[in-house]
Amino acid sequence: MKIDLHYGTGVVSLRVPDQNVQEIIRPWQGEQTQDAVAGLHETVAGHAGAFLKDVAGKRVCILVDDGSRDEPLADVLPHVCGVLRGTASVQFLICTGTHTADTPKNRQIRSEIEKACRDAGLNLTRVHAHDCKADKVRDVGSTSRGTRVLVNVLADEADVFLVVSDVKVHYFAGYSNPVKNFLPGISAFRTVEQNHSLALLEESTHGAHPWHPNPEQRNQPLAEDQVEGMQLIARGRPIYALVMLSAGVRLIWARFGTIRDVSAESFVVTDERNIRTVTPAARLIVSPGGLSNDEDLYTAQRALELTRAAVTDGGEVLFLAACPNGIGEPQTLANFYNRLTVPLDEVIQSIRQDYVLYSHKPYKFAVMIRRLRRIWMHSQIPDNLIEAAHLYPAHAPQAIVDDWLTEQPEARIIFVDGANKVALRAV
C-alpha cells in the first residue's frame, strides 16, 4: 500500500504492506454533498435578528484569528461584513496572542478585511494586529486562579464583540475556540504567561472545556481561566461568534450566534469528527498536515501531543515535519528549544519549579520523549539541532519503516496525516 502524508508544500510517500497498516487517520474533510458556504449564509441569516438589534448604531469590535492558522476568510468575511451594516463603526483586531504582530500573513488578512469592509460600505475605524508587549493595555482584574488580566485598550472602544474563530482540538486548551481570541488573543504577555502555566496540569488537555455540553468533559483548568478572563474583558458587553471548521482554506461547517451556544455546538461536532479512539501501537507515523502546520518545530509539536496516546510506552514515532522556518520565532527559543536540550529529567524538574511562557512545550515534549524508545524526525532542521533535542534525524523515512518491519515483521503501524486537527484517545 502506498500512503501519502503531507510534508511542507509536498508529500512524503511510504510503501507499507497492507497487513502492517493498523489505521490511517485524517481530519474530517466535510461531506461530499455539503455546500458549506450556503450553510454559512443560512446560519448567519437565521440567527442575525438578535445580533442586528444589539449592534444597530453601536461600535462593534471583530476579533479574528491571526495568520498562523489556515482558514477560509475569503468565504467568511463578506458574510461577517454583511451583518455589520447599520453599525456606528467597526474595528478589527487580529488576535495574535504572543505571536509576532507584523507578518506577511497578517498584512494579507488586513488587506482582505479592508476590501470586504469597502465592499460592504462599513465605517471601518481600524484593523490592528495585537502586539502583546508593545500595545497599551488595561488591567481589568484577576481570575479566581490569580491570572491578572491585562487587555489591549482598543477593546474599550466596543459596545459589542463579534469573534470569528476556526475551531479544532487544542492539546492544552481543550479546543481552539472563540474564547481564546480574548485570552491569549488580545491579552498582554504577562497574562498569557500566567494562564499558560496551567498547561502543566494533567487536566489541561484536549477535548474538554467548561462550556462542553457533556458534564464529564468540563474539567479543564486552563480553559476555565480563559473563560473568566474573557468575562472580565467583556464586562457584560454582548459577545457573538461565527465558529467554523475548515479543511485548509476550505470551509466545511459553520454556525453563528451567541458565543457560548455556538462554541458548545462546535465542540460536539469536533468531538464527533476529529477525536478518534484507537488501540495503541508500538509504531506511529505523524504528519502535522503540511504548511502552515509544520512551518517550524514550535508549531509542529502540537501534532505529537494530540496523537501521543496512540503509541505504547517504549514505542517509536516517525515525525514528518518540514519546518522550513526552523525551530520557531526568536522569542520562543530560550524557553522552548534551549530548555529542551538539557537532560530530560532536568527539563521536567526545572520547569515544574520555574514556569515561564513557552516552557510548557519542552515540558510536554520531554515527558513524551522519555517514555518512548525513539522519536525519528524527517525535517529540514539540521541534524545537530534535532539531536540536541533528544530526537533522531531521519533522512529517508522509508528506510525507518523498512527497519521497523525487519525488526518486527508483524508490526502494526498507525498513520496520522493532518494531526494538528485531530486528537487520539486510547481504547
C-alpha positions as CSV (number, residue, x, y, z in Angstrom):
1,M,0.0,0.0,0.0
2,K,1.2,3.5,-0.9
3,I,0.4,6.1,1.7
4,D,0.9,9.8,1.1
5,L,1.4,12.2,4.0
6,H,1.6,15.9,3.9
7,Y,5.1,17.5,4.4
8,G,5.7,21.2,3.9
9,T,4.3,22.1,0.5
10,G,4.5,18.4,-0.8
11,V,4.1,14.9,0.4
12,V,6.1,12.0,1.7
13,S,5.1,8.7,0.1
14,L,5.6,5.5,2.1
15,R,5.0,1.9,0.9
16,V,3.9,-0.5,3.6
17,P,2.4,-4.0,3.3
18,D,-1.4,-3.9,3.8
19,Q,-1.1,-6.2,6.8
20,N,1.2,-3.8,8.6
21,V,-1.2,-0.9,8.4
22,Q,-3.3,-0.7,11.5
23,E,-5.1,2.5,10.7
24,I,-4.8,5.7,8.6
25,I,-6.3,8.7,10.3
26,R,-7.0,12.1,8.6
27,P,-9.1,15.1,9.7
28,W,-12.7,15.4,8.6
29,Q,-12.9,16.9,5.1
30,G,-16.7,17.6,5.1
31,E,-19.5,15.8,3.4
32,Q,-19.2,15.4,-0.3
33,T,-22.7,16.8,-0.8
34,Q,-22.4,19.6,1.7
35,D,-22.4,23.2,0.4
36,A,-20.7,24.8,3.5
37,V,-20.8,28.4,2.0
38,A,-24.5,28.1,1.5
39,G,-24.8,26.7,5.0
40,L,-22.8,29.7,6.3
41,H,-25.3,32.1,4.6
42,E,-28.2,30.2,6.1
43,T,-26.8,30.1,9.7
44,V,-25.9,33.8,9.6
45,A,-29.3,34.9,8.2
46,G,-31.2,32.6,10.5
47,H,-29.6,34.0,13.7
48,A,-28.9,37.6,12.7
49,G,-32.1,39.0,14.3
50,A,-30.8,39.4,17.9
51,F,-27.4,40.4,16.7
52,L,-28.7,43.2,14.4
53,K,-30.8,44.5,17.3
54,D,-27.7,44.5,19.5
55,V,-25.4,46.2,17.0
56,A,-27.7,48.9,15.5
57,G,-25.9,52.2,15.9
58,K,-23.2,50.6,18.1
59,R,-19.4,50.2,17.9
60,V,-18.5,46.6,17.1
61,C,-15.1,45.0,17.6
62,I,-14.5,42.0,15.5
63,L,-11.8,39.6,16.7
64,V,-10.2,37.4,14.0
65,D,-7.5,34.7,14.2
66,D,-4.0,35.7,13.0
67,G,-2.1,34.4,10.1
68,S,-0.7,31.4,11.9
69,R,-3.9,29.5,11.0
70,D,-5.2,28.4,7.7
71,E,-8.9,29.3,7.5
72,P,-11.3,30.4,4.8
73,L,-11.5,34.2,5.4
74,A,-12.4,34.8,1.8
75,D,-15.6,32.9,2.3
76,V,-16.4,34.3,5.7
77,L,-15.6,38.0,5.6
78,P,-18.4,39.0,3.2
79,H,-21.0,37.3,5.5
80,V,-19.5,39.0,8.6
81,C,-19.5,42.4,7.0
82,G,-23.0,41.9,5.6
83,V,-24.5,41.8,9.1
84,L,-22.4,44.8,10.2
85,R,-24.4,47.3,8.1
86,G,-26.2,49.7,10.4
87,T,-23.4,49.8,13.0
88,A,-21.9,53.1,14.1
89,S,-18.4,51.8,13.4
90,V,-16.4,48.6,13.2
91,Q,-12.8,47.8,14.2
92,F,-11.0,44.5,13.6
93,L,-8.4,43.2,16.0
94,I,-6.1,40.4,14.7
95,C,-5.7,38.1,17.7
96,T,-2.0,37.2,17.8
97,G,-1.7,36.3,21.4
98,T,2.1,36.2,21.8
99,H,2.8,35.7,18.1
100,T,4.6,38.3,16.1
101,A,2.2,41.0,15.1
102,D,3.7,42.3,11.8
103,T,3.9,39.3,9.4
104,P,3.2,38.9,5.7
105,K,0.1,36.8,6.5
106,N,-1.3,39.3,9.0
107,R,-0.8,42.0,6.4
108,Q,-2.7,39.9,3.9
109,I,-5.5,39.5,6.5
110,R,-5.6,43.3,6.9
111,S,-5.9,43.8,3.1
112,E,-8.8,41.2,2.9
113,I,-10.6,42.9,5.8
114,E,-10.2,46.4,4.3
115,K,-11.6,45.2,0.9
116,A,-14.6,43.4,2.5
117,C,-15.4,46.5,4.5
118,R,-15.2,48.7,1.5
119,D,-17.5,46.4,-0.5
120,A,-20.0,46.4,2.4
121,G,-19.8,50.2,2.8
122,L,-18.8,49.9,6.5
123,N,-17.3,52.7,8.7
124,L,-14.0,50.9,9.4
125,T,-12.0,52.7,12.1
126,R,-9.0,50.4,12.2
127,V,-7.5,47.0,11.6
128,H,-4.9,46.3,14.2
129,A,-2.7,43.3,14.8
130,H,-2.3,42.9,18.6
131,D,1.2,43.2,20.0
132,C,1.4,41.6,23.4
133,K,4.5,43.6,24.5
134,A,4.1,46.9,22.8
135,D,0.4,47.7,22.9
136,K,-1.1,49.7,25.7
137,V,-3.2,47.5,28.0
138,R,-5.8,47.9,30.7
139,D,-5.9,45.9,34.0
140,V,-9.5,44.5,34.2
141,G,-9.0,42.4,37.3
142,S,-7.8,38.9,38.2
143,T,-9.3,35.4,37.7
144,S,-10.0,33.0,40.6
145,R,-6.7,31.3,39.8
146,G,-4.8,34.5,40.1
147,T,-4.2,35.4,36.4
148,R,-4.0,39.2,36.2
149,V,-5.9,40.1,33.0
150,L,-4.3,42.9,31.1
151,V,-6.1,43.5,27.8
152,N,-5.5,45.7,24.8
153,V,-7.1,49.1,25.5
154,L,-8.6,49.1,22.0
155,A,-11.2,46.6,23.4
156,D,-12.6,49.6,25.3
157,E,-13.8,51.0,22.0
158,A,-16.6,48.5,21.6
159,D,-20.2,48.1,22.6
160,V,-20.5,44.6,21.1
161,F,-17.9,41.9,20.2
162,L,-18.1,39.5,17.3
163,V,-15.5,36.7,17.2
164,V,-14.6,34.8,14.1
165,S,-12.9,31.5,15.1
166,D,-11.8,28.3,13.4
167,V,-12.4,25.5,16.0
168,K,-10.3,22.4,16.4
169,V,-8.8,20.3,19.2
170,H,-6.1,22.0,21.2
171,Y,-3.6,20.0,23.2
172,F,-3.7,22.1,26.4
173,A,-6.7,24.5,26.0
174,G,-9.2,21.8,25.1
175,Y,-10.2,23.4,21.8
176,S,-9.1,26.3,19.7
177,N,-12.3,28.4,20.1
178,P,-13.7,32.0,20.3
179,V,-12.7,32.4,24.0
180,K,-9.1,32.2,23.0
181,N,-9.4,35.3,20.9
182,F,-9.7,37.2,24.1
183,L,-7.1,35.3,26.2
184,P,-4.5,34.9,24.8
185,G,-5.7,36.7,21.7
186,I,-5.6,40.3,22.8
187,S,-4.0,40.0,26.2
188,A,-0.6,41.1,27.5
189,F,2.4,38.8,27.6
190,R,2.2,38.6,31.4
191,T,-1.5,37.5,31.3
192,V,-0.8,34.8,28.7
193,E,2.2,33.5,30.7
194,Q,0.1,33.2,33.9
195,N,-2.7,31.4,32.1
196,H,-0.4,29.1,30.2
197,S,1.3,27.9,33.3
198,L,-1.8,25.9,33.9
199,A,-0.8,23.8,30.9
200,L,1.4,21.7,33.2
201,L,-1.7,20.3,34.9
202,E,-2.8,16.9,33.7
203,E,-6.4,18.1,33.3
204,S,-5.3,20.8,30.9
205,T,-5.7,18.7,27.8
206,H,-7.7,18.3,24.6
207,G,-11.4,17.6,24.3
208,A,-12.6,19.4,27.4
209,H,-14.0,22.8,28.1
210,P,-16.2,24.3,30.8
211,W,-18.9,25.1,28.2
212,H,-19.0,21.5,26.9
213,P,-22.5,20.0,26.8
214,N,-21.2,16.8,28.3
215,P,-20.6,17.3,32.1
216,E,-17.8,14.8,32.0
217,Q,-15.8,17.0,29.6
218,R,-16.0,20.2,31.6
219,N,-13.0,19.9,33.9
220,Q,-10.3,22.0,32.1
221,P,-8.4,24.4,34.4
222,L,-6.7,26.4,31.7
223,A,-9.8,26.8,29.6
224,E,-11.8,27.8,32.8
225,D,-9.2,30.5,33.4
226,Q,-9.6,31.8,29.9
227,V,-13.4,32.0,30.2
228,E,-13.0,34.0,33.4
229,G,-10.5,36.3,31.6
230,M,-12.9,36.8,28.7
231,Q,-15.7,37.7,31.1
232,L,-13.5,40.3,32.8
233,I,-12.6,41.8,29.5
234,A,-16.2,41.9,28.2
235,R,-17.6,43.4,31.4
236,G,-21.1,42.3,30.4
237,R,-21.0,43.5,26.8
238,P,-22.6,41.1,24.3
239,I,-20.4,38.6,22.6
240,Y,-21.4,36.9,19.4
241,A,-19.3,34.4,17.4
242,L,-19.1,32.9,14.0
243,V,-17.4,29.5,14.5
244,M,-16.3,27.2,11.7
245,L,-14.5,24.0,11.0
246,S,-12.2,24.1,8.0
247,A,-10.0,21.9,5.9
248,G,-7.1,24.2,5.0
249,V,-8.8,27.2,3.4
250,R,-12.0,25.3,2.6
251,L,-15.0,25.9,4.8
252,I,-16.8,22.7,5.8
253,W,-19.1,23.7,8.7
254,A,-20.2,27.0,10.4
255,R,-22.5,28.4,13.0
256,F,-23.4,31.9,14.1
257,G,-24.9,33.1,17.4
258,T,-24.1,33.9,21.0
259,I,-20.6,32.8,21.9
260,R,-21.4,30.1,24.4
261,D,-24.1,28.4,22.4
262,V,-22.2,28.1,19.1
263,S,-18.9,27.2,20.9
264,A,-20.7,24.3,22.7
265,E,-22.1,23.1,19.4
266,S,-18.7,23.3,17.7
267,F,-17.2,21.2,20.5
268,V,-19.7,18.4,19.8
269,V,-19.0,18.4,16.1
270,T,-15.3,18.5,16.6
271,D,-15.6,15.5,19.0
272,E,-17.6,13.5,16.5
273,R,-15.4,14.3,13.5
274,N,-11.9,14.8,14.8
275,I,-11.4,12.9,18.0
276,R,-10.7,9.2,17.4
277,T,-10.4,6.2,19.7
278,V,-7.5,3.9,18.8
279,T,-5.8,0.8,20.1
280,P,-2.2,2.0,20.8
281,A,0.5,0.6,18.5
282,A,4.2,0.3,19.0
283,R,4.8,2.3,15.8
284,L,3.3,5.6,14.9
285,I,3.8,7.9,11.9
286,V,2.7,11.5,12.3
287,S,2.4,14.4,9.9
288,P,1.1,17.8,11.2
289,G,-0.5,18.3,7.8
290,G,2.0,20.3,5.8
291,L,2.3,24.1,5.8
292,S,1.4,26.1,7.8
293,N,1.0,23.3,10.4
294,D,4.7,22.3,10.1
295,E,6.2,25.7,9.4
296,D,8.5,25.3,12.5
297,L,9.1,22.9,15.3
298,Y,7.2,25.1,17.9
299,T,4.1,24.8,15.7
300,A,4.5,21.3,14.6
301,Q,5.0,19.8,18.0
302,R,1.3,20.0,18.9
303,A,0.7,17.2,16.4
304,L,2.8,14.9,18.6
305,E,0.8,15.9,21.7
306,L,-2.5,15.3,20.1
307,T,-1.6,11.8,18.9
308,R,0.7,10.6,21.7
309,A,-2.0,8.3,23.2
310,A,-1.7,6.1,20.0
311,V,1.9,4.9,20.7
312,T,2.7,2.4,23.5
313,D,5.4,3.0,26.1
314,G,8.8,2.1,24.6
315,G,7.4,2.5,21.1
316,E,8.8,4.6,18.2
317,V,7.4,7.6,16.3
318,L,8.3,8.8,12.9
319,F,7.6,12.6,12.8
320,L,7.3,14.2,9.3
321,A,7.6,17.9,9.8
322,A,9.3,20.1,7.2
323,C,9.9,23.1,9.5
324,P,11.3,25.4,6.8
325,N,11.4,28.2,9.4
326,G,13.5,26.1,11.8
327,I,12.8,25.9,15.5
328,G,10.4,28.8,15.8
329,E,10.2,32.5,16.3
330,P,13.2,34.1,18.1
331,Q,11.2,34.8,21.3
332,T,10.4,31.1,21.8
333,L,13.9,29.8,21.6
334,A,15.2,30.4,25.1
335,N,12.2,28.9,26.9
336,F,11.2,26.3,24.3
337,Y,14.1,24.8,22.4
338,N,17.0,25.7,24.6
339,R,15.4,24.3,27.7
340,L,14.8,21.0,25.8
341,T,18.5,20.5,25.1
342,V,19.5,19.6,28.7
343,P,18.9,16.1,30.2
344,L,15.3,15.2,30.2
345,D,14.8,14.8,33.9
346,E,16.3,18.3,34.4
347,V,13.9,19.6,31.7
348,I,10.9,18.3,33.7
349,Q,12.1,19.3,37.1
350,S,13.3,22.8,36.3
351,I,10.0,23.7,34.5
352,R,7.9,22.4,37.4
353,Q,9.9,24.7,39.6
354,D,10.1,27.7,37.3
355,Y,7.5,28.0,34.6
356,V,7.9,30.8,32.1
357,L,5.9,31.3,28.9
358,Y,6.7,28.7,26.2
359,S,8.2,26.2,28.6
360,H,5.1,24.0,28.7
361,K,6.3,22.9,25.2
362,P,9.7,21.4,26.3
363,Y,8.0,20.0,29.4
364,K,5.4,18.0,27.4
365,F,8.0,17.1,24.8
366,A,10.4,15.8,27.4
367,V,7.6,13.7,29.1
368,M,6.8,12.1,25.7
369,I,10.4,11.5,24.7
370,R,11.3,9.9,28.0
371,R,8.6,7.2,27.7
372,L,9.5,6.2,24.1
373,R,12.4,4.4,22.6
374,R,12.9,7.0,19.8
375,I,11.2,9.8,18.0
376,W,12.6,10.0,14.5
377,M,12.2,13.3,12.7
378,H,12.2,13.9,9.0
379,S,12.8,17.6,8.6
380,Q,14.7,20.5,7.1
381,I,16.1,21.3,10.5
382,P,19.8,20.5,10.7
383,D,20.7,17.2,12.3
384,N,22.7,18.7,15.1
385,L,19.7,20.7,16.3
386,I,17.4,17.6,16.1
387,E,19.9,15.5,18.0
388,A,20.4,18.2,20.7
389,A,16.6,18.0,21.4
390,H,16.9,14.2,22.1
391,L,15.4,13.3,18.7
392,Y,16.8,11.2,15.8
393,P,17.2,12.6,12.3
394,A,15.5,10.5,9.6
395,H,16.7,11.5,6.1
396,A,15.0,8.5,4.5
397,P,11.6,7.9,6.1
398,Q,11.0,4.7,4.0
399,A,14.2,3.2,5.5
400,I,12.9,3.8,9.0
401,V,9.7,1.9,8.2
402,D,11.7,-0.9,6.5
403,D,13.9,-1.2,9.5
404,W,10.8,-1.4,11.8
405,L,9.4,-4.3,9.7
406,T,12.7,-6.1,9.5
407,E,12.9,-6.0,13.3
408,Q,9.3,-6.9,13.8
409,P,7.7,-8.3,10.6
410,E,4.2,-8.4,12.1
411,A,4.4,-4.8,13.4
412,R,1.2,-2.8,13.1
413,I,1.6,0.9,12.3
414,I,-0.8,3.8,12.8
415,F,-0.6,6.7,10.3
416,V,-1.9,10.2,11.1
417,D,-2.0,12.9,8.5
418,G,-3.2,16.4,9.4
419,A,-2.5,15.6,13.0
420,N,-2.8,19.3,14.1
421,K,-6.6,19.0,13.7
422,V,-7.2,15.5,15.2
423,A,-6.8,14.1,18.6
424,L,-6.4,10.4,19.5
425,R,-7.6,8.6,22.6
426,A,-6.5,5.1,23.7
427,V,-9.1,2.4,24.0
